[in-house]
Amino acid sequence: IKYPMDLFTINLKLKNNQYTSLEEFEKDICLILHNCYKYNDIGSEIYYSGEVLESDFNKIWNEKLILQKKQTRELKRVRDNDTDADSSFTSKL
C-alpha cells in the first residue's frame, strides 16, 4: 500500500492533537476507505466493512458539520451584536 492509514494511527493523531483542521482528519478517513476499496475485492467482507464505515462516517460527519456551521453562525451573530453594542456605547460618549 503506497499510502497506508488505519484507525489506530488516526486515534493517535487525535490524542496527540496532530490534526490542524477538520479537513486533515477527513482526508485520513478517506484514505482508509480508498485503500480498502483499491486493495480488496468487491463483495469481500473487508470491502463491505469499508462501505459500512463510509456510510456511517458520512452520516455522522455531515451531522457534525451542520452543527459546527450552526455554532459558527451563532458565534458570528453574538460577535456582531457585541460590536453593535460597543458602537452604540461609544457614540453616546
N, C-alpha and C positions, 0 to 999 in steps of 0.2 A: 504494500500500500504506500503510494508516494507521499500522501499527506495524512498520516494517521491521527485519529482523535477518538476519545472514548469518554464515557460519563464520569469515570474516576478522575481523569485529568480536568474536566470541566469543574467538577466539585472542588478539587484542589485550587483551581484558579479562583473560584468564588470565595473559598475560605481565606485565601491569601490576597484578596482584593486586587487581582491582576487584571480584571476587566475594567477598561476605562469608559466603555459605552455599552449600551444595550445591543448595539449592532455587532460588537465583537462577540458577545455571548451567543447571539442568534447565529452568527457565522459559524461558530464551532458546532452548534447543534446541527446546522445544515450540512456541515462537513461529515458528521457521523452518518447522517441519512444518505448523503451522496455515496459515501464509501459502502454503506450497506447495500444500496441498490447496484452499484457498479461491480462489487466483488461477490455477490450472491445471486443464485439463480431465482428468476421469477417463480413464485409458487413455493419456494423453500420456506422453512419455518423462520429463519433469520430475516429473509426479505419481508415476510408477513409481519414480523415483530417491528421492523422498521416502519412499515405502513401504519401500524397501530401507534407507535411512538410519534410519528409525524402528525397524525390526526389529533392525538391528544395534545401535543405541543402546540400546534396551530390554534386549537381551541383556547387553551389557557393563555397563550401568548397574546392573542387578539383581545381577550378579555382584559389582560393587564395593560395593554397599550391603550385601550379605550379608557380605562380607569386613570392611567397616567395623563392622557390628554385632558380629561375632565379636571384632574387636580391642577394641571398646569394652567388651564383657563381660569379656574377659581383663584389660584395664586395671583395671576395677572390682574384679575378683577379687583382683588384686595389691594394689590400694589397701586393700581390706578386710582382706587378710592383714597388711599393714603396720600398719593400725590395731589389729588384734587383737594383734599382736606388741608394739606400743607400750603398749597397755593392760596386757598381761601383765607387761611390764618395769616399768611404773610401779607396779603393785600389789605388786611384790616389794620396792620401795624402802620 
